[in-house]
Amino acid sequence: MGTDRRDFLIGVGALTASTAFGGRALYAQAKPRVVVIGGGPGGATAAKYLAKDSQGAIEVVLVEPKEAFTTCFHSNLYLGGFKNIADITHRYDALVSSYGIRHIRQWANAVDRDKREVVLADGSRISYDRLVLSPGIDLRYDSVPGWSKAAEEAMPHAWQAGPQTELLKRQLDAVPDGGLVVMIAPPNPFRCPPGPYERVSMMAHALKSSGRKRAKIIVIDPKETFSKQPLFQQGWERHYPGMIEWLGPKGHEGVKSVDPGMMTVTTGLGSYKACALVNVIPAQRAGRIAVEAGLTNASGYCPIHPETMKSVNDPNIAILGDASIAGDMPKSAFSANSQAKVAAMVIRGELTGARTFPARYTNTCWSMITPEDTVKVGGRYEPKLDKITAVETFISKTDESAEYRKSVQAENLGWYAGITADIFS
């Protein structure tokens, strides 16, 4: 996420009341306050359901510098030419006007766990009774030799949606017929396990549908296998023959370096020079604020209690979505939305005495190979064996009919419309 000067000044202007409370809190507190950091599928959902279901009994504050959220989920469909950027961008206005959520458009710089306060970008503080932390991911820039924050302007990741997504689309549009595209896929664990491979499919679709059938995409993957691999590889052979080559570790022996100036990727078995596009998706970890608050373990992600989504390290903090270690659940928007509803229920019960129920979680991940060929994987999950455990799973089969695969794409589009309405309206 990012912010510009205008965003920052709007946020500061909204916060002038903080001085009246000695800088400790932004608002006089007459009822329990929940502060939510991060306005993605986890944070925005939690904020909405806390405010809506408590019927005003809880003050909900959303700390998120942006005025609108561009979804990483379905950003691949933008690359493929099936959506525009406006289709995947959603404002927070309804959360404020319909549910009374206070939207503070600043960065949350730190969490003071001892005082139960969030430190904002302008130095002011806001106290909380409970904190919901949904900061998404940070990228490990040093995980790909030669790549860096500066290098992402030449070799974009687009794994945090917005300007990077638009940059990747411009570079894809500039690939000539016969040109080479290189993707460096991330190691586990990472946001949206099928995402890189759906992206490859949409890149190939954009190239093929615009007459650039001689272009080629090489995927350099540090993993031996990947999510839905037989389904994707079957689809690539069927729809994009000769256009996509996937290389596992034995096929490249590791990325040794990248050169953004020359647009080259050097591996243990040779170098690749891309004409216009190298998509680097690096290793990831929980967002910085979670790391600095001492909520992560050696994995770089945050351990949680599976019954509540509460941090193992702090009972006053719930951690949602990509930043959490959610057992068998993948790091997906659907997962974050499901986890947020459990956390909101638990917090509401603690602060207002409302009835609560045993935690239940769900997830489905759809992946578009072509408009007529979409596949899915998902399941139901419950707290078992000290983690969120899959109790039922499903995945598309390789022998499904074309008619059925087309109906799965209709599900995919319907889900996106439904979940974004559930989160943002």
C-alpha positions as CSV (number, residue, x, y, z in Angstrom):
1,M,0.0,0.0,0.0
2,G,1.1,3.6,-0.6
3,T,0.0,7.1,0.1
4,D,0.7,10.5,-1.5
5,R,0.9,14.0,0.0
6,R,-2.8,14.6,-0.6
7,D,-3.8,11.4,1.2
8,F,-1.5,12.3,4.1
9,L,-2.8,15.8,4.5
10,I,-6.4,14.6,4.4
11,G,-5.6,12.1,7.1
12,V,-3.8,14.7,9.3
13,G,-6.7,17.1,8.8
14,A,-9.1,14.5,10.1
15,L,-6.9,13.9,13.2
16,T,-6.7,17.4,14.7
17,A,-9.0,16.4,17.5
18,S,-6.2,14.1,18.8
19,T,-4.5,17.0,20.6
20,A,-7.5,17.5,22.8
21,F,-6.8,14.1,24.4
22,G,-3.1,14.7,25.1
23,G,-2.1,12.7,22.0
24,R,-3.0,9.4,23.6
25,A,-6.3,8.8,21.8
26,L,-7.9,10.3,18.8
27,Y,-11.4,10.3,20.1
28,A,-13.1,10.4,23.5
29,Q,-13.9,6.8,24.4
30,A,-17.3,6.1,25.9
31,K,-17.6,2.5,24.6
32,P,-15.2,-0.3,23.7
33,R,-12.9,0.5,20.8
34,V,-11.6,-1.9,18.2
35,V,-8.8,-0.6,15.9
36,V,-8.4,-2.4,12.6
37,I,-5.1,-2.0,10.8
38,G,-5.3,-2.8,7.0
39,G,-8.2,-2.4,4.7
40,G,-8.0,-5.5,2.6
41,P,-10.3,-8.5,2.6
42,G,-9.4,-9.4,6.3
43,G,-9.4,-5.9,7.8
44,A,-12.3,-4.3,6.0
45,T,-14.5,-7.4,6.6
46,A,-13.7,-7.4,10.3
47,A,-14.4,-3.7,10.6
48,K,-17.7,-4.0,8.8
49,Y,-18.9,-7.0,10.8
50,L,-17.8,-5.6,14.1
51,A,-19.7,-2.3,13.4
52,K,-22.7,-3.9,11.8
53,D,-23.4,-6.7,14.2
54,S,-22.6,-4.8,17.4
55,Q,-25.2,-2.2,16.3
56,G,-23.1,0.7,17.5
57,A,-22.0,-0.9,20.8
58,I,-18.4,-1.0,19.6
59,E,-16.5,2.0,18.2
60,V,-14.6,0.7,15.1
61,V,-11.6,2.5,13.7
62,L,-10.1,1.5,10.4
63,V,-6.5,2.6,9.9
64,E,-5.8,2.5,6.2
65,P,-4.0,5.2,4.2
66,K,-5.8,4.6,0.9
67,E,-9.2,5.8,0.0
68,A,-9.8,2.8,-2.2
69,F,-8.4,-0.8,-2.4
70,T,-7.3,-2.5,-5.6
71,T,-7.7,-6.3,-5.2
72,C,-4.8,-8.6,-6.0
73,F,-7.5,-11.3,-6.5
74,H,-8.8,-10.9,-10.1
75,S,-5.9,-8.7,-11.0
76,N,-4.8,-11.5,-13.3
77,L,-8.1,-11.0,-15.2
78,Y,-7.0,-7.4,-15.7
79,L,-3.7,-8.6,-17.2
80,G,-5.7,-10.9,-19.5
81,G,-7.9,-8.1,-20.7
82,F,-11.1,-9.2,-19.1
83,K,-11.4,-6.4,-16.5
84,N,-10.1,-2.8,-16.2
85,I,-8.5,-1.3,-13.2
86,A,-11.7,0.3,-12.1
87,D,-13.4,-3.1,-12.0
88,I,-11.0,-4.3,-9.3
89,T,-10.8,-1.0,-7.2
90,H,-13.2,-0.5,-4.3
91,R,-13.7,2.6,-2.1
92,Y,-14.3,2.5,1.7
93,D,-17.1,5.1,1.6
94,A,-19.9,2.7,2.4
95,L,-18.1,1.4,5.5
96,V,-18.1,4.9,6.8
97,S,-21.5,6.1,5.8
98,S,-23.5,2.9,6.4
99,Y,-21.8,1.5,9.5
100,G,-20.2,4.5,11.2
101,I,-16.7,3.2,10.9
102,R,-14.0,5.9,11.4
103,H,-11.5,5.7,8.5
104,I,-8.1,7.2,9.5
105,R,-6.1,7.7,6.3
106,Q,-2.7,7.3,7.7
107,W,-0.1,4.6,8.0
108,A,0.0,2.7,11.3
109,N,3.7,3.0,12.1
110,A,3.8,0.8,15.2
111,V,1.9,-1.1,17.9
112,D,2.6,-0.3,21.5
113,R,1.3,-3.5,23.0
114,D,2.0,-2.6,26.7
115,K,-0.1,0.6,26.4
116,R,-2.5,-0.9,23.9
117,E,-2.0,1.9,21.5
118,V,-1.4,2.3,17.8
119,V,1.2,4.9,16.7
120,L,0.2,6.7,13.6
121,A,2.4,8.3,10.9
122,D,2.0,11.8,12.4
123,G,3.1,10.6,15.8
124,S,-0.4,10.6,17.4
125,R,-1.7,7.6,19.2
126,I,-5.0,5.8,19.3
127,S,-5.9,3.4,22.1
128,Y,-7.7,0.1,21.7
129,D,-9.5,-2.5,23.7
130,R,-8.9,-5.0,20.9
131,L,-6.7,-4.7,17.8
132,V,-7.3,-6.5,14.5
133,L,-4.1,-6.7,12.5
134,S,-4.5,-7.5,8.8
135,P,-1.4,-5.9,7.2
136,G,-1.0,-8.4,4.3
137,I,2.5,-9.2,3.1
138,D,5.8,-7.6,2.8
139,L,8.2,-8.6,0.0
140,R,11.6,-10.0,0.8
141,Y,13.6,-8.0,-1.7
142,D,16.8,-9.7,-0.8
143,S,15.4,-13.2,-1.7
144,V,16.3,-12.7,-5.4
145,P,19.9,-11.8,-6.0
146,G,20.2,-8.5,-7.9
147,W,16.6,-7.5,-7.3
148,S,15.6,-4.6,-5.0
149,K,12.9,-2.0,-4.2
150,A,14.3,0.2,-7.0
151,A,14.5,-2.8,-9.4
152,E,10.7,-3.4,-9.1
153,E,10.2,-0.5,-11.5
154,A,12.0,-2.4,-14.2
155,M,11.1,-6.0,-13.1
156,P,7.7,-5.6,-11.4
157,H,6.2,-8.0,-8.9
158,A,2.6,-6.8,-9.0
159,W,2.0,-9.0,-5.9
160,Q,0.6,-5.9,-4.1
161,A,-2.0,-4.6,-6.4
162,G,-2.3,-1.1,-7.8
163,P,0.5,0.8,-9.7
164,Q,2.6,-2.3,-9.9
165,T,-0.3,-4.1,-11.6
166,E,-0.7,-1.4,-14.2
167,L,3.0,-1.4,-14.8
168,L,3.0,-5.1,-15.4
169,K,0.1,-4.7,-17.9
170,R,2.0,-2.0,-19.8
171,Q,5.0,-4.2,-20.1
172,L,2.9,-7.2,-21.2
173,D,1.3,-5.1,-23.9
174,A,4.8,-4.1,-25.1
175,V,6.0,-7.7,-25.6
176,P,6.6,-8.3,-29.3
177,D,5.6,-11.4,-31.2
178,G,8.4,-13.8,-30.7
179,G,9.5,-12.1,-27.5
180,L,10.4,-13.8,-24.2
181,V,8.7,-13.3,-20.9
182,V,10.3,-14.6,-17.7
183,M,8.5,-15.1,-14.4
184,I,10.4,-15.9,-11.2
185,A,7.9,-17.7,-9.0
186,P,8.0,-17.5,-5.2
187,P,8.9,-20.1,-2.7
188,N,6.4,-21.4,-0.1
189,P,4.5,-19.9,1.7
190,F,3.2,-17.0,-0.3
191,R,0.0,-15.1,-1.1
192,C,-2.5,-17.0,-3.3
193,P,-0.8,-20.3,-4.2
194,P,-2.5,-20.7,-7.6
195,G,-1.9,-17.0,-8.4
196,P,1.4,-17.1,-10.3
197,Y,0.1,-19.8,-12.6
198,E,-3.2,-18.2,-13.3
199,R,-1.1,-15.1,-14.1
200,V,0.9,-17.1,-16.6
201,S,-2.3,-18.3,-18.2
202,M,-3.7,-14.7,-18.5
203,M,-0.4,-13.5,-19.9
204,A,-0.5,-16.2,-22.5
205,H,-4.1,-15.4,-23.3
206,A,-3.3,-11.7,-23.8
207,L,-0.4,-12.6,-26.1
208,K,-2.2,-15.2,-28.1
209,S,-5.5,-13.2,-28.5
210,S,-3.5,-10.2,-29.8
211,G,-1.7,-12.3,-32.5
212,R,1.6,-12.7,-30.6
213,K,1.5,-16.5,-30.7
214,R,5.2,-16.9,-31.1
215,A,5.9,-15.2,-27.8
216,K,7.1,-17.5,-25.0
217,I,6.8,-17.5,-21.2
218,I,9.3,-19.3,-19.1
219,V,8.5,-19.9,-15.4
220,I,11.5,-20.3,-13.1
221,D,10.1,-21.9,-10.0
222,P,12.0,-22.8,-6.8
223,K,9.3,-25.4,-5.9
224,E,9.1,-29.0,-7.0
225,T,5.3,-28.8,-7.4
226,F,2.7,-26.1,-7.3
227,S,-1.1,-25.7,-6.6
228,K,-3.3,-27.3,-9.3
229,Q,-0.3,-28.2,-11.3
230,P,-1.9,-31.0,-13.4
231,L,-4.8,-28.8,-14.2
232,F,-2.7,-25.8,-15.3
233,Q,-0.3,-27.8,-17.3
234,Q,-3.1,-29.6,-19.1
235,G,-4.7,-26.3,-19.8
236,W,-1.5,-24.8,-21.1
237,E,-0.9,-27.6,-23.5
238,R,-4.5,-27.4,-24.7
239,H,-4.9,-23.7,-25.1
240,Y,-1.3,-22.3,-25.4
241,P,0.8,-25.0,-27.0
242,G,4.5,-24.1,-27.1
243,M,4.0,-20.8,-25.3
244,I,4.6,-21.8,-21.7
245,E,7.6,-23.6,-20.2
246,W,7.7,-24.4,-16.5
247,L,11.1,-25.1,-15.0
248,G,11.3,-26.7,-11.5
249,P,14.5,-26.6,-9.5
250,K,16.2,-29.4,-11.5
251,G,15.5,-27.4,-14.7
252,H,17.4,-24.3,-13.6
253,E,19.4,-25.0,-10.4
254,G,18.4,-21.7,-8.8
255,V,18.3,-18.0,-9.7
256,K,21.9,-16.7,-9.4
257,S,21.2,-13.1,-10.3
258,V,18.9,-10.7,-12.2
259,D,20.0,-7.6,-14.1
260,P,17.2,-5.1,-14.3
261,G,19.2,-2.9,-16.7
262,M,19.8,-5.7,-19.2
263,M,16.5,-7.5,-18.4
264,T,18.3,-10.8,-17.9
265,V,17.9,-13.7,-15.5
266,T,20.8,-15.9,-14.8
267,T,20.3,-19.4,-13.4
268,G,22.6,-22.3,-12.5
269,L,21.9,-23.7,-16.0
270,G,22.0,-20.6,-18.2
271,S,20.7,-17.1,-18.7
272,Y,17.5,-15.7,-20.2
273,K,17.1,-12.3,-21.8
274,A,13.6,-11.0,-21.8
275,C,12.7,-8.5,-24.4
276,A,10.3,-6.4,-22.3
277,L,9.1,-8.3,-19.2
278,V,10.6,-10.0,-16.2
279,N,8.0,-10.6,-13.5
280,V,9.8,-11.2,-10.2
281,I,7.5,-12.6,-7.4
282,P,9.9,-12.9,-4.4
283,A,9.7,-14.6,-1.1
284,Q,7.3,-13.0,1.4
285,R,6.5,-12.5,5.1
286,A,3.9,-10.8,7.2
287,G,3.6,-7.0,6.9
288,R,6.3,-5.0,8.7
289,I,4.1,-3.8,11.5
290,A,3.4,-7.3,12.6
291,V,7.1,-8.2,12.6
292,E,8.1,-5.1,14.5
293,A,5.3,-5.7,17.1
294,G,6.9,-9.1,17.9
295,L,4.0,-11.1,16.6
296,T,5.8,-13.3,14.1
297,N,7.9,-16.4,14.6
298,A,11.0,-17.7,12.6
299,S,8.8,-18.2,9.5
300,G,8.1,-14.5,9.2
301,Y,4.4,-15.0,9.8
302,C,2.2,-14.8,12.8
303,P,1.1,-17.8,14.8
304,I,-2.6,-17.6,15.9
305,H,-5.0,-19.6,18.0
306,P,-7.2,-21.4,15.5
307,E,-10.4,-21.0,17.6
308,T,-10.3,-17.2,17.6
309,M,-7.6,-15.9,15.2
310,K,-6.0,-14.3,18.2
311,S,-2.2,-13.9,18.3
312,V,-0.4,-16.6,20.2
313,N,1.8,-13.7,21.5
314,D,-0.9,-11.2,22.6
315,P,-4.6,-12.1,23.6
316,N,-5.7,-8.5,22.7
317,I,-4.7,-8.8,19.0
318,A,-6.4,-10.8,16.2
319,I,-4.3,-11.4,13.1
320,L,-6.0,-12.2,9.8
321,G,-5.3,-13.1,6.2
322,D,-1.9,-13.4,4.6
323,A,0.0,-12.4,7.7
324,S,-1.3,-15.3,9.8
325,I,-0.2,-18.9,10.0
326,A,-3.6,-20.3,9.4
327,G,-2.9,-24.0,9.2
328,D,-4.3,-25.7,6.2
329,M,-6.0,-22.6,4.9
330,P,-4.2,-20.9,1.9
331,K,-3.3,-17.2,1.9
332,S,-6.3,-16.1,-0.1
333,A,-8.9,-13.3,-0.1
334,F,-11.7,-15.9,0.6
335,S,-9.7,-17.2,3.6
336,A,-9.1,-13.7,5.0
337,N,-12.8,-12.8,4.7
338,S,-13.8,-16.1,6.4
339,Q,-11.2,-15.5,9.2
340,A,-12.4,-11.9,9.7
341,K,-15.9,-13.1,10.5
342,V,-14.7,-15.5,13.1
343,A,-12.5,-12.8,14.7
344,A,-15.3,-10.2,14.6
345,M,-17.7,-12.7,16.3
346,V,-15.2,-13.5,19.1
347,I,-14.3,-9.9,19.8
348,R,-18.0,-8.8,19.8
349,G,-18.7,-11.6,22.3
350,E,-15.9,-10.5,24.6
351,L,-16.7,-6.8,24.5
352,T,-20.6,-6.9,24.5
353,G,-21.5,-10.3,25.8
354,A,-23.0,-11.3,22.5
355,R,-23.5,-15.0,21.8
356,T,-20.6,-16.8,19.9
357,F,-20.4,-20.0,18.1
358,P,-17.6,-22.5,17.3
359,A,-15.2,-21.3,14.6
360,R,-15.8,-22.6,11.1
361,Y,-13.8,-21.5,8.0
362,T,-14.2,-21.9,4.3
363,N,-12.2,-21.1,1.2
364,T,-12.4,-21.6,-2.6
365,C,-9.7,-20.5,-5.1
366,W,-10.8,-20.2,-8.7
367,S,-8.2,-19.9,-11.5
368,M,-9.0,-18.9,-15.0
369,I,-7.0,-20.6,-17.8
370,T,-9.3,-19.3,-20.5
371,P,-12.8,-17.8,-20.3
372,E,-14.2,-21.3,-21.1
373,D,-11.8,-23.2,-18.9
374,T,-11.7,-22.3,-15.2
375,V,-10.7,-24.6,-12.3
376,K,-11.0,-24.4,-8.6
377,V,-9.8,-25.8,-5.3
378,G,-11.2,-25.3,-1.8
379,G,-12.5,-26.8,1.4
380,R,-14.0,-26.4,4.9
381,Y,-11.8,-26.0,7.9
382,E,-12.2,-26.3,11.7
383,P,-9.8,-25.8,14.7
384,K,-8.3,-29.3,15.3
385,L,-4.9,-30.5,16.6
386,D,-3.9,-26.9,17.5
387,K,-4.3,-25.5,14.0
388,I,-6.9,-24.7,11.4
389,T,-7.4,-28.1,9.8
390,A,-9.1,-29.1,6.6
391,V,-12.2,-31.3,7.3
392,E,-13.4,-31.4,3.7
393,T,-11.6,-30.5,0.4
394,F,-12.3,-30.5,-3.3
395,I,-10.4,-29.8,-6.5
396,S,-11.3,-29.8,-10.2
397,K,-10.6,-32.9,-12.2
398,T,-8.7,-33.1,-15.4
399,D,-11.5,-34.9,-17.3
400,E,-14.3,-32.3,-16.6
401,S,-16.5,-31.2,-19.6
402,A,-16.1,-27.9,-21.4
403,E,-19.6,-27.0,-20.3
404,Y,-18.8,-27.6,-16.7
405,R,-15.5,-25.6,-16.8
406,K,-17.4,-22.7,-18.4
407,S,-19.9,-22.8,-15.5
408,V,-17.0,-22.7,-13.0
409,Q,-15.9,-19.3,-14.6
410,A,-19.5,-18.0,-14.0
411,E,-19.0,-19.1,-10.3
412,N,-15.7,-17.2,-10.2
413,L,-17.2,-14.0,-11.5
414,G,-20.2,-14.3,-9.2
415,W,-17.9,-14.9,-6.2
416,Y,-15.9,-11.8,-7.0
417,A,-19.1,-9.6,-7.1
418,G,-20.4,-11.2,-3.9
419,I,-17.2,-11.0,-1.9
420,T,-16.4,-7.4,-2.8
421,A,-19.9,-6.4,-1.9
422,D,-19.6,-8.3,1.4
423,I,-16.4,-6.5,2.2
424,F,-16.9,-2.9,0.9
425,S,-20.6,-2.2,0.8
